[in-house]
Amino acid sequence: MKRTKSGGGVVIGPNDLVLVVSQHGTSWSLPKGHIDPGEDAKMAAERETKEEAGVTSLKYIKDLGSYRRYQIAVDGGENKDELKTIYMFLYTTGQLELSPEDEHNPEARWVEPENVSNLLTHPKDKAFFKKIKSKIKV
C-alpha cells in the first residue's frame, strides 16, 4: 500500500459558506491534494484550492490538524491502494465566484456549514468536518 501526504483547506467564504469540490464528478470533498516536491502541506492546500475551485485570494487563519483515510476511487468508493494523511488548514476568502481549473474536479460550490457533512462522500471527511465544525467560526 502506498502512503501519501496531502494538504487541504476548510475555506470559509462570503456569508460564512464552506467550499466543497467535486472529484471526478462522482464524489465530494474539501479541497485538498498531494504535497508536491518543494511544497509543505499549507502550500499544497493553497495550490489545490486554486486548482480545484479557482479561489486565489485566501487568508490563512489556523492549522486544523490532520487525519488519515484511503483515497476516494473514481466510482466514489475507497481505493485501499493509497492511505493518505491529510493536513488541514482554515482559510477565509471574500471571493464568491468559483471556477475550477482541474479537469478532475469539475465543480465547486459554496455550502451552508450545517449541510457540509451531508454532502461529503468519504466517512472520514464527514467525521473530520463534524469534529472541527465548532473551531471554524472566524
C-alpha positions in Angstrom: 0.0 0.0 0.0 1.2 3.5 -0.9 1.2 6.1 1.9 0.9 9.7 0.8 0.6 13.2 2.4 -1.9 15.8 1.3 -2.7 19.4 2.2 -6.2 20.8 2.2 -8.4 23.5 3.5 -11.6 24.4 5.1 -12.4 27.6 3.2 -15.0 30.0 4.7 -16.3 32.3 2.1 -18.9 35.0 1.7 -21.9 34.6 4.1 -19.9 32.1 6.2 -20.4 29.4 3.5 -17.9 26.5 3.2 -16.2 25.5 0.0 -16.6 21.9 -1.3 -15.3 20.4 -4.5 -16.4 17.5 -6.7 -13.8 14.9 -7.6 -14.3 13.2 -11.0 -17.9 14.3 -10.8 -18.6 11.3 -8.6 -17.7 12.4 -5.1 -17.5 15.5 -2.9 -14.7 16.6 -0.5 -13.0 19.6 0.9 -10.3 21.0 -1.4 -7.0 19.1 -1.0 -4.3 17.2 -2.8 -0.9 15.6 -2.8 2.0 17.6 -1.5 4.4 18.2 -4.5 8.2 18.3 -4.2 9.3 21.6 -2.7 5.9 22.2 -1.0 4.8 22.0 2.6 1.2 21.0 3.5 0.0 24.6 3.7 1.4 25.4 0.3 -0.3 22.3 -1.2 -3.6 23.3 0.4 -3.4 26.8 -1.2 -2.4 25.4 -4.6 -5.1 22.7 -4.6 -7.8 25.3 -3.6 -6.8 27.3 -6.6 -6.8 24.3 -9.0 -10.0 22.7 -7.7 -12.1 25.8 -7.1 -10.4 28.7 -8.8 -10.1 30.5 -5.4 -6.9 32.7 -5.5 -7.5 35.1 -2.6 -7.0 33.1 0.7 -6.4 34.4 4.2 -4.8 31.8 6.4 -6.4 31.6 9.9 -5.0 28.4 11.6 -4.0 24.8 11.5 -6.9 22.4 12.0 -4.8 19.2 12.4 -4.7 16.0 10.3 -6.5 12.7 9.8 -6.0 9.6 7.7 -8.2 7.9 5.1 -8.0 5.9 2.0 -8.1 7.6 -1.4 -11.6 8.0 -2.9 -11.8 5.8 -6.0 -13.2 7.1 -9.3 -16.6 5.3 -8.5 -16.8 7.1 -5.2 -15.7 4.1 -3.1 -12.4 3.6 -1.3 -9.2 2.8 -3.1 -7.2 0.9 -0.5 -4.1 1.0 -2.6 -3.4 4.5 -1.1 -3.6 5.6 2.5 -3.5 9.4 2.8 -2.5 11.6 5.7 -4.4 14.8 5.2 -3.2 18.1 6.9 -6.0 20.7 7.0 -5.9 24.4 7.4 -8.6 27.0 8.0 -8.9 29.9 5.5 -11.3 32.7 4.7 -11.9 34.4 1.4 -14.1 37.2 0.0 -14.1 35.6 -3.4 -17.6 34.4 -4.4 -17.0 33.2 -8.0 -15.7 29.6 -8.3 -14.0 28.4 -11.5 -12.3 25.0 -11.2 -9.1 24.7 -13.3 -8.5 21.0 -12.7 -10.4 18.7 -15.2 -10.6 16.0 -12.5 -12.5 18.4 -10.2 -15.2 19.7 -12.5 -17.4 21.5 -9.9 -17.0 23.5 -6.7 -19.8 25.1 -4.6 -20.4 27.1 -1.5 -22.4 25.2 1.1 -24.1 26.1 4.4 -21.9 24.8 7.2 -24.8 22.6 8.5 -25.0 20.8 5.1 -21.3 20.2 4.5 -21.1 16.8 6.4 -24.2 15.5 4.4 -22.5 16.4 1.1 -19.0 15.0 1.7 -18.6 11.5 0.3 -15.9 9.8 2.5 -17.0 8.9 6.1 -13.6 10.1 7.4 -14.1 13.5 5.7 -17.5 13.8 7.3 -16.1 12.8 10.7 -13.3 15.3 10.4 -15.6 18.2 9.5 -18.0 17.4 12.3 -15.1 17.3 14.7 -13.7 20.8 13.7 -17.0 22.5 12.9 -17.1 24.4 16.2 -13.5 25.6 15.5 -14.3 27.3 12.2 -16.0 30.4 13.5 -14.0 33.3 12.2 
